[in-house]
Amino acid sequence: MSELRTERLLLRAWRPSDLAPWAAMNADPEVRRYFPDVLTREQSEASAAGFQADLDERGWGWWAVELRATGEFIGLTGLDPVEEHLPFTGVEAGWRLTRPAWGHGYATEAARAALAFGFTTLALPDILAVTAATNLRSQAVMRRIGMTHDPADDFNDPDVPDGPLRRSVVYRISAGTARS
């Protein structure tokens, strides 16, 4: 399995010690503001187990993110194939951090590492990111990492109930235009 290092972060395998902060993060309504619901401890543990299974199988996926200086778990970032039922294909980049980790540039730093891995190691032609149309903070990260938005790609997420979170936007970046 690949580990990715940046100046301040380590993107790595999931550890048992990540489960409590991961569950707390997923129970935080502000962290889950752009998702339909918060998650239970059991749902969080199951998701972490699935993420680790993908890392074990493929060598890449949704990595746990820790601060290198302290070893503190601060969230996840990574790459994952787009689910088959969505109206587009490809590999998606994503990130989610604990609230104390917001506003420090960690999402941008981790996302750039994931993009670099996707373009150099996996030789992907492009990478996309998806979020709720109302999630302006995540869209700002997408722009900072060089992604662009085409409104023609926007869609209603079939996994989200009718309401303000259903409309989703898609950002993309190609290998030829990627910035490190």
GIKAKA-V226814 format. One record per run of one state. SS is the DSSP state (A for helix, B for strand, O for the rest). FROM is the first residue (numbers start at 1). TO is the last residue. Records with the same first field share a line. If there is no record, write none. Layout:
SS->FROM-TO  FROM-TO
//
This chain:
O->1-3  6-8  13-17  27-40  59-61  68-72  82-90  98-98  102-105  121-125  133-135  145-147  150-150  154-154  157-166  178-180
B->4-5  9-12  62-67  73-81  91-97  126-132  148-149  155-156  167-174
A->18-26  41-58  99-101  106-120  136-144  151-153  175-177
//
